[in-house]
Protein backbone atom coordinates (compact mmCIF):
# COMPACT_ATOMS: atom_id res chain seq x y z
CA UNK A 1 0.00 0.00 0.00
CA UNK A 2 3.02 2.31 0.18
CA UNK A 3 2.52 3.72 -3.31
CA UNK A 4 -0.98 4.91 -2.47
CA UNK A 5 0.93 7.89 -1.04
CA UNK A 6 0.61 9.24 -4.59
CA UNK A 7 -3.04 9.86 -3.80
CA UNK A 8 -2.42 11.93 -0.70
CA UNK A 9 0.07 14.08 -2.56
CA UNK A 10 -2.69 14.99 -5.01
CA UNK A 11 -4.41 17.19 -2.43
CA UNK A 12 -1.79 19.94 -2.58
CA UNK A 13 -2.72 23.05 -4.52
CA UNK A 14 -5.04 23.05 -7.56
CA UNK A 15 -4.59 19.38 -8.47
CA UNK A 16 -8.22 18.63 -9.21
CA UNK A 17 -7.89 15.75 -11.67
CA UNK A 18 -5.48 13.82 -9.49
CA UNK A 19 -7.64 14.10 -6.37
CA UNK A 20 -10.48 12.22 -8.07
CA UNK A 21 -8.39 9.54 -9.78
CA UNK A 22 -5.94 8.67 -7.04
CA UNK A 23 -8.40 8.77 -4.14
CA UNK A 24 -10.34 6.17 -6.10
CA UNK A 25 -7.14 4.17 -6.50
CA UNK A 26 -6.59 4.26 -2.75
CA UNK A 27 -10.13 2.99 -2.18
CA UNK A 28 -9.58 0.11 -4.59
CA UNK A 29 -6.45 -0.92 -2.73
CA UNK A 30 -8.49 -1.71 0.38
CA UNK A 31 -10.94 -4.04 -1.37
CA UNK A 32 -10.76 -7.86 -1.25
CA UNK A 33 -8.78 -9.27 -4.18
CA UNK A 34 -9.44 -12.07 -6.59
CA UNK A 35 -6.60 -14.51 -7.25
CA UNK A 36 -5.78 -12.82 -10.57
CA UNK A 37 -5.80 -9.35 -9.02
CA UNK A 38 -3.51 -10.53 -6.24
CA UNK A 39 -0.87 -11.35 -8.84
CA UNK A 40 -0.37 -7.69 -9.64
CA UNK A 41 -1.44 -5.91 -6.45
CA UNK A 42 1.62 -4.72 -4.69
CA UNK A 43 3.28 -2.49 -4.31
CA UNK A 44 5.99 -4.82 -5.61
CA UNK A 45 4.42 -8.27 -5.36
CA UNK A 46 4.06 -9.10 -9.06
CA UNK A 47 4.90 -12.66 -10.01
CA UNK A 48 7.20 -12.69 -13.04
CA UNK A 49 5.90 -16.05 -14.26
CA UNK A 50 2.25 -14.98 -13.99
CA UNK A 51 2.94 -11.72 -15.80
CA UNK A 52 4.87 -13.56 -18.52
CA UNK A 53 1.96 -15.92 -19.02
CA UNK A 54 -0.41 -12.97 -19.32
CA UNK A 55 1.78 -11.21 -21.88
CA UNK A 56 2.05 -14.41 -23.92
CA UNK A 57 -1.74 -14.80 -23.82
CA UNK A 58 -2.29 -11.26 -25.06
CA UNK A 59 0.24 -11.68 -27.85
CA UNK A 60 -1.36 -14.92 -29.07
CA UNK A 61 -4.86 -13.47 -28.80
CA UNK A 62 -4.27 -10.34 -30.88
CA UNK A 63 -1.30 -11.01 -33.19
CA UNK A 64 -3.54 -11.91 -36.12
CA UNK A 65 -5.83 -8.87 -35.86
CA UNK A 66 -5.86 -7.19 -39.27
CA UNK A 67 -7.77 -3.95 -38.62
CA UNK A 68 -6.16 -0.56 -39.09
CA UNK A 69 -3.38 0.67 -41.36
CA UNK A 70 -0.06 2.43 -40.95
CA UNK A 71 -0.19 6.21 -40.65
CA UNK A 72 0.71 7.39 -44.15
CA UNK A 73 0.60 11.17 -43.81
CA UNK A 74 4.19 10.75 -42.62
CA UNK A 75 5.65 8.82 -45.57
CA UNK A 76 8.34 7.00 -43.56
CA UNK A 77 5.75 5.52 -41.19
CA UNK A 78 3.90 3.93 -44.09
CA UNK A 79 7.00 1.82 -44.81
CA UNK A 80 7.21 0.18 -41.35
CA UNK A 81 6.25 -3.53 -41.57
CA UNK A 82 2.63 -3.71 -40.48
CA UNK A 83 2.89 -7.23 -39.02
CA UNK A 84 5.18 -6.08 -36.19
CA UNK A 85 3.66 -6.53 -32.74
CA UNK A 86 5.21 -6.50 -29.28
CA UNK A 87 3.98 -6.32 -25.69
CA UNK A 88 5.96 -5.54 -22.53
CA UNK A 89 5.14 -5.23 -18.84
CA UNK A 90 7.69 -3.40 -16.68
CA UNK A 91 7.07 -3.29 -12.95
CA UNK A 92 7.93 -0.50 -10.56
CA UNK A 93 10.65 -2.66 -9.03
CA UNK A 94 12.32 -3.42 -12.35
CA UNK A 95 10.87 -6.74 -13.56
CA UNK A 96 10.42 -6.88 -17.34
CA UNK A 97 8.41 -9.49 -19.24
CA UNK A 98 7.84 -9.39 -22.98
CA UNK A 99 6.45 -11.11 -26.05
CA UNK A 100 6.82 -10.42 -29.76
CA UNK A 101 8.79 -7.69 -31.54
CA UNK A 102 9.87 -5.84 -28.42
CA UNK A 103 13.39 -4.93 -29.58
CA UNK A 104 12.35 -3.29 -32.86
CA UNK A 105 13.13 0.44 -32.88
CA UNK A 106 10.21 2.62 -33.96
CA UNK A 107 9.40 6.33 -33.87
CA UNK A 108 8.09 7.39 -30.47
CA UNK A 109 5.93 10.15 -32.00
CA UNK A 110 3.31 11.57 -29.61
CA UNK A 111 4.17 9.11 -26.84
CA UNK A 112 7.03 11.54 -26.18
CA UNK A 113 4.65 14.32 -25.12
CA UNK A 114 3.89 13.42 -21.49
CA UNK A 115 7.58 12.94 -20.75
CA UNK A 116 8.44 16.43 -21.98
CA UNK A 117 5.46 17.75 -20.03
CA UNK A 118 6.84 15.97 -16.95
CA UNK A 119 10.23 17.63 -17.42
CA UNK A 120 8.65 21.09 -17.66
CA UNK A 121 6.57 20.43 -14.53
CA UNK A 122 9.67 19.16 -12.75
CA UNK A 123 11.67 22.27 -13.64
CA UNK A 124 9.02 24.98 -13.49
CA UNK A 125 6.10 23.54 -11.54
CA UNK A 126 2.62 22.34 -12.38
CA UNK A 127 1.32 25.90 -12.39
CA UNK A 128 3.67 26.88 -15.22
CA UNK A 129 2.21 24.16 -17.45
CA UNK A 130 -1.34 24.96 -16.39
CA UNK A 131 -0.94 28.70 -17.01
CA UNK A 132 1.34 28.78 -20.07
CA UNK A 133 -0.09 25.76 -21.92
CA UNK A 134 -3.19 24.38 -20.19
CA UNK A 135 -4.36 20.96 -18.99
CA UNK A 136 -7.86 20.69 -20.47
CA UNK A 137 -8.80 18.23 -23.25
CA UNK A 138 -9.55 20.07 -26.49
CA UNK A 139 -12.30 17.79 -27.78
CA UNK A 140 -10.74 18.20 -31.22
CA UNK A 141 -8.12 16.27 -33.24
CA UNK A 142 -4.54 16.33 -31.93
CA UNK A 143 -3.34 18.48 -34.86
CA UNK A 144 -6.25 20.91 -34.82
CA UNK A 145 -5.61 24.53 -35.70
CA UNK A 146 -9.26 25.32 -35.10
CA UNK A 147 -8.72 24.65 -31.39
CA UNK A 148 -6.17 27.47 -31.30
CA UNK A 149 -8.79 29.86 -32.66
CA UNK A 150 -11.74 28.55 -30.65
CA UNK A 151 -10.12 28.59 -27.22
CA UNK A 152 -9.07 31.86 -25.64
CA UNK A 153 -6.08 30.13 -24.05
CA UNK A 154 -4.90 29.09 -27.58
CA UNK A 155 -2.70 26.21 -26.45
CA UNK A 156 -4.90 24.08 -24.24
CA UNK A 157 -3.17 20.77 -23.53
CA UNK A 158 0.43 19.47 -23.61
CA UNK A 159 -0.64 16.21 -25.29
CA UNK A 160 -1.93 17.77 -28.51
CA UNK A 161 0.47 19.20 -31.06
CA UNK A 162 -0.04 22.84 -30.14
CA UNK A 163 0.58 22.25 -26.44
CA UNK A 164 3.47 19.89 -27.11
CA UNK A 165 5.23 22.43 -29.34
CA UNK A 166 4.67 25.02 -26.60
CA UNK A 167 6.17 22.61 -24.04
CA UNK A 168 9.31 22.22 -26.14
CA UNK A 169 9.55 26.01 -26.35
CA UNK A 170 9.56 26.15 -22.53
CA UNK A 171 12.73 24.09 -22.18
CA UNK A 172 15.32 26.48 -20.69
CA UNK A 173 17.66 26.47 -23.69
CA UNK A 174 19.66 29.25 -25.28
CA UNK A 175 20.19 27.57 -28.66
CA UNK A 176 18.40 25.10 -30.90
CA UNK A 177 21.10 22.50 -30.31
CA UNK A 178 20.77 22.88 -26.55
CA UNK A 179 16.99 22.61 -26.77
CA UNK A 180 17.24 19.45 -28.87
CA UNK A 181 19.75 17.90 -26.49
CA UNK A 182 17.50 18.64 -23.51
CA UNK A 183 14.46 17.06 -25.15
CA UNK A 184 16.25 13.90 -26.23
CA UNK A 185 18.27 13.51 -23.03
CA UNK A 186 15.05 13.72 -21.03
CA UNK A 187 13.51 10.84 -23.00
CA UNK A 188 16.72 8.86 -22.54
CA UNK A 189 16.62 9.33 -18.77
CA UNK A 190 13.08 7.95 -18.66
CA UNK A 191 14.09 4.99 -20.86
CA UNK A 192 17.32 4.30 -18.98
CA UNK A 193 19.11 4.11 -22.32
CA UNK A 194 20.62 6.52 -24.83
CA UNK A 195 17.94 7.30 -27.40
CA UNK A 196 18.63 8.97 -30.73
CA UNK A 197 16.69 10.57 -33.57
CA UNK A 198 15.77 8.29 -36.48
CA UNK A 199 17.03 10.41 -39.40
CA UNK A 200 14.71 8.92 -42.00
CA UNK A 201 11.69 9.63 -39.81
CA UNK A 202 12.83 13.17 -39.02
CA UNK A 203 13.56 13.99 -42.65
CA UNK A 204 10.16 12.67 -43.68
CA UNK A 205 8.30 14.55 -40.95
CA UNK A 206 10.17 17.82 -41.23
CA UNK A 207 9.73 17.93 -45.01
CA UNK A 208 5.96 17.67 -44.58
CA UNK A 209 5.56 19.69 -41.36
CA UNK A 210 3.48 22.52 -42.82
CA UNK A 211 0.57 21.93 -40.43
CA UNK A 212 2.79 21.99 -37.34
CA UNK A 213 4.64 25.00 -38.73
CA UNK A 214 1.31 26.81 -38.98
CA UNK A 215 0.48 25.80 -35.40
CA UNK A 216 3.81 27.12 -34.12
CA UNK A 217 3.37 30.44 -35.91
CA UNK A 218 -0.19 30.85 -34.68
CA UNK A 219 0.93 30.23 -31.10
CA UNK A 220 3.78 32.71 -31.49
CA UNK A 221 1.34 35.28 -32.86
CA UNK A 222 -0.85 34.84 -29.78
CA UNK A 223 2.16 34.98 -27.40
CA UNK A 224 1.66 31.35 -26.36
CA UNK A 225 5.02 30.15 -27.67
CA UNK A 226 8.18 30.85 -25.69
CA UNK A 227 10.97 30.52 -28.24
CA UNK A 228 11.49 31.05 -31.95
CA UNK A 229 8.59 29.23 -33.68
CA UNK A 230 10.67 27.41 -36.29
CA UNK A 231 13.13 26.28 -33.63
CA UNK A 232 10.36 24.96 -31.40
CA UNK A 233 8.68 23.15 -34.29
CA UNK A 234 11.95 21.61 -35.49
CA UNK A 235 12.96 20.35 -32.05
CA UNK A 236 9.43 19.04 -31.50
CA UNK A 237 9.79 17.11 -34.76
CA UNK A 238 13.12 15.70 -33.58
CA UNK A 239 11.52 14.67 -30.31
CA UNK A 240 8.77 12.80 -32.14
CA UNK A 241 11.37 11.14 -34.40
CA UNK A 242 13.32 9.59 -31.53
CA UNK A 243 13.64 5.82 -31.88
CA UNK A 244 12.44 3.63 -29.02
CA UNK A 245 11.69 -0.06 -28.47
CA UNK A 246 8.66 -1.44 -26.70
CA UNK A 247 10.95 -2.52 -23.86
CA UNK A 248 12.34 0.99 -23.48
CA UNK A 249 8.85 2.48 -23.67
CA UNK A 250 7.69 0.18 -20.87
CA UNK A 251 10.59 1.36 -18.69
CA UNK A 252 9.59 4.97 -19.42
CA UNK A 253 6.08 4.22 -18.19
CA UNK A 254 7.38 2.27 -15.20
CA UNK A 255 9.41 5.33 -14.20
CA UNK A 256 6.14 7.20 -13.78
CA UNK A 257 4.60 4.18 -12.02
CA UNK A 258 7.56 4.29 -9.63
CA UNK A 259 7.00 7.90 -8.64
CA UNK A 260 9.61 9.35 -11.02
CA UNK A 261 12.47 6.93 -10.27
CA UNK A 262 13.68 4.77 -13.15
CA UNK A 263 13.27 1.18 -11.88
CA UNK A 264 16.27 -0.07 -13.87
CA UNK A 265 18.85 2.69 -13.36
CA UNK A 266 17.45 3.57 -9.90
CA UNK A 267 17.97 7.25 -10.75
CA UNK A 268 15.34 9.86 -9.99
CA UNK A 269 14.19 11.39 -13.26
CA UNK A 270 11.46 13.76 -12.02
CA UNK A 271 10.10 14.74 -8.63
CA UNK A 272 7.46 12.46 -7.17
CA UNK A 273 5.13 15.34 -6.42
CA UNK A 274 4.49 16.12 -10.11
CA UNK A 275 3.77 12.53 -11.21
CA UNK A 276 0.12 12.64 -10.18
CA UNK A 277 -0.56 15.67 -12.43
CA UNK A 278 1.25 14.04 -15.35
CA UNK A 279 -0.85 10.90 -15.02
CA UNK A 280 -4.05 12.92 -14.66
CA UNK A 281 -3.45 14.71 -17.96
CA UNK A 282 -2.57 11.39 -19.60
CA UNK A 283 -5.85 9.89 -18.43
CA UNK A 284 -7.96 12.76 -19.75
CA UNK A 285 -6.14 13.49 -23.01
CA UNK A 286 -3.63 10.74 -23.81
CA UNK A 287 -5.63 8.75 -26.35
CA UNK A 288 -6.36 11.37 -28.99
CA UNK A 289 -10.10 11.54 -29.81
CA UNK A 290 -10.77 8.31 -27.93
CA UNK A 291 -9.53 9.46 -24.51
CA UNK A 292 -12.94 9.30 -22.87
CA UNK A 293 -13.65 5.84 -24.21
CA UNK A 294 -10.20 4.59 -23.19
CA UNK A 295 -10.60 5.97 -19.67
CA UNK A 296 -14.01 4.32 -19.34
CA UNK A 297 -12.94 0.94 -20.73
CA UNK A 298 -9.31 0.61 -19.57
CA UNK A 299 -9.25 3.05 -16.68
CA UNK A 300 -5.53 3.80 -16.96
CA UNK A 301 -3.42 6.88 -17.74
CA UNK A 302 -1.90 6.25 -21.16
CA UNK A 303 -0.31 7.89 -24.18
CA UNK A 304 -0.48 6.73 -27.74
CA UNK A 305 1.37 7.72 -30.92
CA UNK A 306 0.78 7.34 -34.64
CA UNK A 307 4.01 5.34 -34.90
CA UNK A 308 2.10 2.45 -33.30
CA UNK A 309 3.33 2.71 -29.71
CA UNK A 310 1.19 2.97 -26.59
CA UNK A 311 2.22 3.06 -22.93
CA UNK A 312 -0.22 2.76 -20.02
CA UNK A 313 0.65 3.30 -16.36
CA UNK A 314 -0.73 1.52 -13.30
CA UNK A 315 0.34 3.96 -10.55
CA UNK A 316 2.67 2.43 -8.00
CA UNK A 317 2.73 -0.95 -9.72
CA UNK A 318 3.73 -1.25 -13.37
CA UNK A 319 3.51 -0.03 -16.94
CA UNK A 320 2.23 -1.87 -20.01
CA UNK A 321 3.67 -0.92 -23.40
CA UNK A 322 2.77 -2.28 -26.79
CA UNK A 323 3.79 -1.57 -30.37
CA UNK A 324 2.03 -2.36 -33.63
CA UNK A 325 2.04 0.03 -36.63
CA UNK A 326 -1.56 -0.26 -37.96
CA UNK A 327 -3.67 2.46 -36.35
CA UNK A 328 -7.37 3.29 -36.40
CA UNK A 329 -8.93 6.55 -37.61
CA UNK A 330 -8.10 8.26 -34.32
CA UNK A 331 -4.40 7.36 -34.71
CA UNK A 332 -4.31 4.65 -32.03
CA UNK A 333 -2.66 1.29 -32.64
CA UNK A 334 -5.36 -1.36 -33.00
CA UNK A 335 -3.43 -4.38 -31.71
CA UNK A 336 -1.60 -2.41 -29.01
CA UNK A 337 -4.72 -1.00 -27.39
CA UNK A 338 -6.46 -4.39 -27.49
CA UNK A 339 -3.47 -6.03 -25.81
CA UNK A 340 -3.11 -3.39 -23.10
CA UNK A 341 -6.82 -3.34 -22.34
CA UNK A 342 -6.86 -7.15 -22.09
CA UNK A 343 -3.91 -7.21 -19.69
CA UNK A 344 -5.32 -4.37 -17.60
CA UNK A 345 -8.64 -6.18 -17.32
CA UNK A 346 -7.04 -9.48 -16.33
CA UNK A 347 -4.98 -7.73 -13.65
CA UNK A 348 -7.88 -5.70 -12.31
CA UNK A 349 -5.64 -2.71 -12.93
CA UNK A 350 -8.17 0.04 -13.65
CA UNK A 351 -7.94 2.87 -11.16
CA UNK A 352 -11.75 2.98 -11.06
CA UNK A 353 -13.96 0.85 -8.82
CA UNK A 354 -15.69 -2.05 -10.55
CA UNK A 355 -12.90 -3.18 -12.92
Phi, psi and omega per residue, in radians:
X1 nan -0.030 -3.026
X2 -1.041 -0.640 -3.049
X3 -1.306 -0.195 3.055
X4 -1.096 -0.204 3.032
X5 -0.971 -0.407 3.050
X6 -0.994 -0.611 -3.107
X7 -1.170 -0.793 -3.097
X8 -1.128 -0.590 3.114
X9 -1.140 -0.332 -3.091
X10 -1.264 -0.185 -3.043
X11 -1.501 -0.038 -3.132
X12 -1.462 2.289 3.023
X13 1.164 -2.698 -2.999
X14 -1.562 0.823 -3.010
X15 -1.663 1.224 -2.944
X16 -1.251 -0.785 -3.128
X17 -1.024 -0.854 -3.020
X18 -1.124 -0.573 3.137
X19 -1.012 -0.829 -3.104
X20 -1.119 -0.913 -2.988
X21 -1.177 -0.770 -2.992
X22 -1.520 -0.381 2.955
X23 -1.162 -0.679 3.059
X24 -1.078 -0.725 3.120
X25 -1.070 -0.671 3.127
X26 -1.153 -0.647 3.120
X27 -1.145 -0.710 3.131
X28 -1.050 -0.668 -3.050
X29 -1.086 -0.371 -3.099
X30 -1.613 -0.057 -3.094
X31 -1.418 2.721 3.032
X32 -1.075 2.560 -3.045
X33 -1.915 2.514 2.935
X34 -1.335 2.972 3.137
X35 -1.086 -0.711 -3.133
X36 -1.173 -0.719 3.132
X37 -1.129 -0.597 -3.119
X38 -1.134 -0.403 3.099
X39 -1.051 -0.704 -3.008
X40 -1.867 -0.201 3.109
X41 -1.186 2.633 -2.899
X42 -2.370 -2.367 0.385
X43 -1.323 -0.586 -3.037
X44 -2.227 0.766 -3.068
X45 -1.807 0.289 -3.087
X46 -1.144 2.362 3.060
X47 -1.514 2.132 -3.114
X48 -1.044 -0.752 -3.088
X49 -1.157 -0.681 3.121
X50 -1.178 -0.712 3.106
X51 -1.161 -0.683 3.104
X52 -1.083 -0.747 3.111
X53 -1.056 -0.704 -3.131
X54 -1.172 -0.735 3.098
X55 -1.099 -0.753 3.111
X56 -1.080 -0.706 3.103
X57 -1.063 -0.813 -3.114
X58 -1.108 -0.718 3.132
X59 -1.084 -0.828 -3.130
X60 -1.119 -0.629 -3.060
X61 -1.234 -0.579 -2.986
X62 -2.054 -0.018 -3.053
X63 -1.130 -0.425 -3.098
X64 -1.727 0.115 3.081
X65 -1.121 2.304 -3.031
X66 -1.924 -0.026 -3.104
X67 -1.194 2.739 3.096
X68 1.514 2.991 3.062
X69 -2.630 2.749 3.132
X70 -1.040 2.505 3.002
X71 -1.078 2.193 -3.074
X72 -2.001 -0.006 3.078
X73 -1.291 -0.286 2.907
X74 -1.869 1.820 -2.973
X75 -0.899 -0.663 -3.095
X76 -1.158 -0.528 3.141
X77 -1.224 -0.520 3.134
X78 -1.133 -0.376 -3.073
X79 -1.557 -0.140 -3.130
X80 -1.227 2.327 -3.117
X81 -0.986 2.140 -3.016
X82 -1.285 -0.273 -3.122
X83 -1.405 -0.163 -3.131
X84 -1.069 2.432 -3.115
X85 -2.801 2.183 3.109
X86 -2.494 2.617 3.134
X87 -2.360 2.395 3.132
X88 -2.434 2.412 2.898
X89 -1.971 2.252 3.026
X90 -2.134 2.176 -3.098
X91 -1.557 2.879 -3.105
X92 -1.211 -0.213 3.058
X93 -1.880 0.246 2.942
X94 1.723 0.048 3.045
X95 -1.266 2.475 3.105
X96 -2.324 2.179 3.035
X97 -2.193 2.570 -2.969
X98 -2.653 2.776 3.029
X99 -2.617 2.473 3.066
X100 1.539 -2.622 -2.997
X101 -1.515 1.168 -2.995
X102 -1.594 -0.086 3.117
X103 -1.916 0.118 3.101
X104 -1.365 2.289 -3.129
X105 -1.531 2.159 -3.128
X106 -2.273 2.918 -3.110
X107 -1.311 2.219 -3.094
X108 -1.166 -0.561 3.133
X109 0.885 -2.323 -3.008
X110 -1.251 -0.184 3.064
X111 -1.138 -0.272 3.087
X112 -1.242 -0.405 -2.930
X113 -1.073 -0.818 -3.119
X114 -1.143 -0.440 -3.115
X115 -1.330 -0.606 3.008
X116 -1.215 -0.726 3.058
X117 -0.985 -0.745 3.133
X118 -1.078 -0.708 3.127
X119 -1.108 -0.761 3.138
X120 -1.115 -0.751 3.082
X121 -1.074 -0.709 -3.132
X122 -1.098 -0.703 -3.079
X123 -1.427 -0.686 -2.934
X124 -2.096 -0.117 3.116
X125 1.667 2.691 3.113
X126 -0.998 -0.695 -3.067
X127 -1.084 -0.571 3.129
X128 -1.131 -0.730 3.099
X129 -1.182 -0.791 3.139
X130 -1.022 -0.768 -3.021
X131 -1.468 -0.626 -3.053
X132 -1.636 -0.313 3.105
X133 -2.168 -1.046 -3.084
X134 2.110 2.852 3.132
X135 -2.336 0.241 -3.117
X136 -1.622 2.466 3.005
X137 -1.069 2.531 -3.111
X138 -1.484 -0.470 -3.027
X139 1.290 0.172 -3.119
X140 -2.284 2.896 -3.124
X141 -0.966 2.687 -3.036
X142 -1.071 -0.418 -3.118
X143 -1.877 0.411 -3.047
X144 -1.220 2.283 2.962
X145 -1.618 -0.404 3.088
X146 -1.072 -0.620 -3.138
X147 -1.060 -0.615 3.135
X148 -1.117 -0.628 -3.133
X149 -1.430 -0.578 -3.077
X150 -1.304 -0.657 -3.046
X151 -1.680 2.305 -3.130
X152 -1.057 -0.561 -3.137
X153 -1.280 -0.240 3.114
X154 1.217 -1.384 3.002
X155 -1.473 2.309 -2.969
X156 -2.079 -0.463 -2.997
X157 -2.693 2.348 -3.092
X158 -1.234 -0.125 -3.085
X159 -1.787 0.038 2.912
X160 -1.808 2.912 -2.998
X161 -1.028 -0.748 -3.112
X162 -1.055 -0.855 -3.135
X163 -1.178 -0.587 3.139
X164 -1.229 -0.663 3.067
X165 -1.145 -0.699 3.088
X166 -1.105 -0.660 3.123
X167 -1.101 -0.762 3.095
X168 -1.042 -0.680 -3.129
X169 -1.185 -0.301 3.140
X170 -1.544 -0.132 3.058
X171 -1.062 2.340 -3.016
X172 -1.359 1.190 -3.078
X173 -1.968 2.637 3.116
X174 -1.738 -0.337 -3.121
X175 -2.374 2.874 3.091
X176 -1.090 -0.730 -3.135
X177 -1.097 -0.695 3.130
X178 -1.180 -0.701 3.136
X179 -1.108 -0.779 3.124
X180 -1.077 -0.788 -3.133
X181 -1.083 -0.701 3.119
X182 -1.086 -0.802 -3.099
X183 -1.101 -0.795 -3.066
X184 -1.307 -0.672 3.104
X185 -1.099 -0.640 3.112
X186 -1.075 -0.812 3.111
X187 -1.077 -0.679 3.141
X188 -1.122 -0.677 3.115
X189 -1.104 -0.714 3.089
X190 -1.126 -0.687 -3.098
X191 -1.371 -0.334 -3.057
X192 1.209 0.458 -3.125
X193 -2.726 2.688 3.135
X194 -1.328 2.005 3.119
X195 -1.760 2.630 -3.122
X196 -2.367 2.826 3.113
X197 -1.306 2.362 3.030
X198 -1.468 1.894 -2.981
X199 -1.045 -0.691 -3.111
X200 -1.146 -0.649 3.099
X201 -1.177 -0.825 -3.134
X202 -1.040 -0.840 -3.123
X203 -1.017 -0.734 -3.131
X204 -1.156 -0.755 -3.117
X205 -1.239 -0.763 -3.068
X206 -1.185 -0.581 3.127
X207 -1.200 -0.370 -3.101
X208 -2.087 0.478 -2.988
X209 -1.593 0.555 -3.057
X210 -1.144 -0.629 3.119
X211 -1.142 -0.830 3.121
X212 -1.168 -0.552 3.083
X213 -1.134 -0.690 3.092
X214 -1.130 -0.725 3.114
X215 -1.054 -0.810 -3.130
X216 -1.074 -0.724 -3.128
X217 -1.233 -0.640 3.063
X218 -1.092 -0.803 3.126
X219 -1.056 -0.739 3.131
X220 -1.090 -0.699 3.123
X221 -1.081 -0.617 -3.118
X222 -1.625 0.189 3.119
X223 1.036 0.656 3.073
X224 -2.064 0.356 3.006
X225 -2.228 2.505 -2.891
X226 -2.103 0.374 2.996
X227 -2.701 -3.109 3.054
X228 -1.006 2.319 -3.046
X229 -1.097 -0.720 3.139
X230 -1.166 -0.656 3.112
X231 -1.113 -0.810 -3.140
X232 -1.082 -0.762 -3.125
X233 -1.148 -0.690 -3.128
X234 -1.177 -0.772 3.136
X235 -1.186 -0.656 3.047
X236 -1.021 -0.732 3.119
X237 -1.133 -0.690 3.060
X238 -1.080 -0.768 3.132
X239 -1.003 -0.789 -3.136
X240 -1.217 -0.358 -3.099
X241 -1.619 0.066 3.111
X242 -1.144 2.387 3.102
X243 -1.490 2.422 -3.125
X244 -2.566 2.645 3.015
X245 -1.759 2.878 3.095
X246 -1.078 -0.627 3.092
X247 -1.089 -0.808 -3.141
X248 -1.130 -0.670 3.126
X249 -1.118 -0.670 3.100
X250 -1.111 -0.684 3.102
X251 -1.146 -0.655 3.082
X252 -1.044 -0.802 3.105
X253 -1.148 -0.693 -3.137
X254 -1.136 -0.472 3.062
X255 -1.104 -0.701 3.043
X256 -1.209 -0.711 3.109
X257 -1.052 -0.516 -3.100
X258 -1.648 0.408 3.045
X259 1.248 0.419 3.081
X260 1.721 0.009 3.096
X261 -1.806 2.185 3.111
X262 -1.120 2.135 -3.048
X263 -1.262 -0.224 3.124
X264 -1.669 -0.881 -3.124
X265 -1.432 -0.329 -3.098
X266 1.187 0.238 3.137
X267 -1.641 2.432 3.046
X268 -1.282 2.227 -3.116
X269 -1.729 -0.778 3.066
X270 -2.426 2.818 -3.141
X271 -1.150 2.490 3.141
X272 -1.066 -0.591 -3.025
X273 -1.211 -0.215 3.108
X274 -1.744 -0.127 -3.054
X275 -1.130 -0.664 -3.113
X276 -1.076 -0.705 3.112
X277 -1.170 -0.690 3.103
X278 -1.027 -0.831 -3.113
X279 -1.169 -0.606 3.117
X280 -1.107 -0.760 3.116
X281 -1.167 -0.656 3.082
X282 -1.066 -0.714 -3.121
X283 -1.143 -0.670 -3.050
X284 -1.553 -0.296 -3.039
X285 -2.537 0.245 -3.009
X286 -1.507 -0.128 -3.010
X287 -2.065 0.635 -3.133
X288 0.947 -2.369 -3.070
X289 -1.316 -0.071 -3.119
X290 -1.896 0.377 -3.056
X291 -1.115 -0.709 3.125
X292 -1.131 -0.761 3.138
X293 -1.133 -0.758 3.125
X294 -1.070 -0.768 -3.132
X295 -1.087 -0.678 -3.132
X296 -1.237 -0.662 -3.011
X297 -1.625 -0.596 -3.138
X298 -1.823 -0.593 3.075
X299 1.185 0.557 -3.110
X300 -2.342 2.462 2.944
X301 -1.043 2.351 -3.079
X302 -2.700 2.821 2.987
X303 -2.445 2.414 -3.096
X304 -2.110 2.798 3.122
X305 -2.495 2.673 -3.090
X306 -1.241 -0.141 3.024
X307 -1.315 -0.135 3.093
X308 1.853 0.003 -3.137
X309 -1.648 2.555 3.008
X310 -2.466 2.438 2.985
X311 -2.249 2.328 3.083
X312 -2.129 2.544 -3.030
X313 -2.078 2.243 2.977
X314 -1.785 1.807 -2.982
X315 -0.949 2.281 3.098
X316 1.398 -0.086 -2.995
X317 -2.205 -1.035 -3.012
X318 -2.928 3.034 2.984
X319 -2.243 2.588 3.062
X320 -2.078 2.152 3.096
X321 -2.101 2.560 3.074
X322 -2.565 2.666 -3.117
X323 -2.399 2.252 3.004
X324 -2.835 2.152 -2.963
X325 -1.115 -0.635 -3.091
X326 -1.148 2.211 -3.100
X327 -2.041 2.805 3.078
X328 -1.526 -2.998 -3.064
X329 -1.131 -0.445 3.123
X330 -1.415 -0.180 -3.134
X331 1.666 0.259 -3.099
X332 -1.840 2.316 -3.123
X333 -1.012 2.237 -3.079
X334 -1.199 -0.952 -3.109
X335 -1.130 -0.728 -3.061
X336 -1.095 -0.761 -3.119
X337 -1.232 -0.602 3.070
X338 -1.087 -0.772 -3.110
X339 -1.135 -0.797 -3.112
X340 -1.152 -0.735 3.132
X341 -1.117 -0.668 3.108
X342 -1.104 -0.829 -3.128
X343 -1.126 -0.761 3.141
X344 -1.063 -0.698 3.129
X345 -1.150 -0.785 -3.131
X346 -1.122 -0.540 -3.139
X347 -1.533 -0.117 -3.038
X348 1.079 0.708 -2.932
X349 -1.578 -0.186 -3.141
X350 -0.960 2.481 3.119
X351 -1.398 -0.026 -3.141
X352 -1.780 2.560 3.116
X353 -1.100 2.444 3.037
X354 1.796 -0.039 3.129
X355 -1.857 nan nan
